[in-house]
């Protein structure tokens, strides 16, 4: 299976986000990717990035999702699009999975919020597995994938061979200019990506925004913990990895003795 990760700029609005989504989806489709993942809260954009409050209205978000469905069908590619979403008990941080026919297969909520996000979203309570092209996939969103490895292990134990990890770490205003992926002096994020793959014997596919000072680069990690491919820091674009799902056995995840930790 060929999988793609998008590294878009911070969207200035929902329409700007949809512009970049379509542009990068077409790029991935030309490279024959079967699925593409975008960063956390891509529609309407991570809170605090400058968009108007009304951009998070349920009507505008619903119309945006419908547009994503059309783009997926037109390009015959499955899209993981992280969004804010209104439910009866609050606004949730979710990642929708839209099939290559434009059908919504479901969504994964962010269940472990960063302490700084408690005023932005309501935490979810359920985890889900999706099937794309006969392959089971899981999704873990940003903070929970970095700091709550149980979210990834659960997916691997349910048979997921790939866990997608939409996230956001970085800034256009200030930060450290990273130069080498996985360098010992880099923030820990890229090391965490490696561990989520290695400790479960699965692929881990992590998508971040292209910012001036990113805390990590989008990357695909193989079941041995090696980086198959990563985006250049700050580069707007798409990376595509041809993965061998036979290598994603989930061996270490399946050997976990959960009865020891009751």
N, C-alpha and C positions, 0 to 999 in steps of 0.2 A: 504494500500500500504506500502511496505517496501522500505525505501530509505536509501542510503549509502553515507557517506562522506569520502573522502580519505584525509589522511594526509601524503603525501610523503616527502622525503627529497628534497632539491634543486637539480634539474637535472644537471649533469655535461655536458650533450650534448643532442641532440634530441634522439639519440639511448638510452641513459641512461634514459631519460624521458619515452620513450616507454616501456623500461624494467619494470620500476616501475608501469606504467599505467597497463600493462597486469597483473602483479603480484597482484596488489590491486583489479583490476576488477575481477580476478578469486576468490579472497577472498570474495568479496561482492556477487558474483554469488553463491558461496557455501552456503552463508547465506540467499539465495533466495531474495536478493534485486532486485527491478525492475529497479532502476535508481541509478547511482553513479555520484557524482560531484567532480571534482578536483579543486585545487586552481588556482588563477589568473595567466595568462600567463605561464601555465605549460609547454607548448611546444612553444618555446625552453627553457623557463625559464625566470623569471623576469629579465629585463635588469640590468646589473651591477653584475651579479652572476658569471661572469668569462667565459662564453661561447664565442666562436669566432664569429665575425660579420657574416661570411658566413653561420653560422648556421641559420640565419634568412632569407636565400634566399627563394624566392617563390617556387622554385622547391622542396627544401627539406621539406618545410612546407606542400606542397601538398602531397608529398609521405607519410609524417607522418600522415596526416588526413586519407589517404587511409588505412594505417595500423590500425588506430583506428577503422575504419569501419569494418575491418576484425575481430578485437578483440571483438567488440560489437556483431557481428553476431555469432561468435563462442561461446560466453558465454550467448547469449540471454538476454542481458541487455542494457538498454539505458545509454549512456555515455555523460555527459556534460564535454567537454574538452576545457578549455580556451587556446587560442593560439594567437600568433601574426599573422597578415594576411595582405598581400599586396593587395591594391586596387589602382585604377587609381590615386587617389588623396592622397595617403600616406599609411603608415603602421598603422593598427588599432589593438587595443586590443579587442579581441572578445571571445565569448564562443560559440563553436559549440555544437549543440545537434544532436547526432547520435543515431538512433533508434536501438531497439534490433534485427532488421534485417540488420543492417549495412547501413541504408539509412540516408543521411544527411537531417535532418528536417529543418535546418536553423541555424541562429546564432543571438546572441545579441551583439551589440557593447557597449564598455564603452563610455558613452556620457559625463560624468562629470569627466575629468581628474584631478588628484591631480596637484597642480602647479609645483611640481618637475618632472612631467611626460610629460610636454609640448614638450620636445625635443625627447621623445621616440616614441610617438604615435600621430596620428590625432584623434580628438574626433569624435565620431559617432553622429548621429542625430535622430535615430529612435528607437522605443521600440517595442518588439514583445512578443506574447504569443504563447506557444507551448502546444501540447496535448500529454500526455504519459499515456497509459493505461486508457484512458477515463477521466483523470484528467488534468485540465489546470495548467500550471506552468509558472512562470516568472523568469527572471534572472536579477540581479543587480550586478555590479562588483565593489568590494572593496570600494574605496573612495565614490562612488556615493551611495552605500547602507548605509555607515556609516554616511555621512554628507548631503545627499540629499534624505531625506525620501520620497519625491515625486515620486521617481523612483519605490519604492515598492508600494506606494498607487495606482499609476496608474495600476500596474499589478493586484492588489486586486480588483480594480474597474472593471477590464475587466474579472473578474471571476477566477483569479488564486487562487488556494487554498494553493499552496506552492510557495515560492520565494526562489530560490537558490542563494547563495551569495559567489562565488569564490573570495578569497581575499589573500593578503599577508601583514602581519605585523610581524616583528621579524628580527632576525639576528643570525648568527652563531659565531659572533665575540664579541659582547658586548650587554649588556642589563640587565634587572632585571629578576631574576629567580622567576616566578610565581608559586604558590603552591595550590591556591584554586580558582576554577572557580567562576567568578562573585564577588570576594572579593572587598570591597569598595576601597581598595588601588590599585587595578589593573588598567591598562589603561581603557579608557571608552568603548573600542570596544565591550566587551561582554554585557555591559549594552545597547549599541545601538542595538545589535541583539535582545535582549528581547523586546525593544520598537518597532522594526519593526514588530514583530509578534503581540504584544499586541494592538498597535494602529490601526491595520488592521483586527484583528481576523482571522489570517491565520498562517500557519506554515512558519518558517524562518529557512533555512538550510544553514549554513555558513561553508565553507571549507578553512582551512589554511594549510600552510606547517608545517612540523615537523622540527623545528630549535632548536638550543641550547637555545636561548632566545626568545621564541615566545611572541608576544604581545597579543595573544588570542589563544584559543583552538578551533578546529572544534567542532561545536555543532548544535543540532536540538532543536529549541524553539517551544513550542506549542502555540495555539491561545490565551491562557491566559497569555503568557509571561513567562511561566515556562520552565526551561531547562530539556528536556526529557533525553538527553544523551550528553556527551561531551567526547572528546578524552583526554588522559593524556598529559600534557604538554611535548613536545619534542618527543612523541612516534610516530614512523612510523607505520601506520596501517589504518584500516577501522572501522568506527562505523556504526551500522545499527539501524534504528528506525522503529518500526511498528506504523504507524500513522493512525488515524481515520479521514478520510477526511470529515466526516459529521460534525466534530467540526469546520472545517475551513469555516465558513459561510461568512466571509468578512463583517460582520455586521457593524463594525465601519467605514470601508472604504466606504461602500455604503451610510452611513449617512452623509458623508462629503458634505457640501454645497459649492461646488466650485463657485457658482454664487456670493458668498459673497467676493470672492477674485479676481474679474476681474480687 
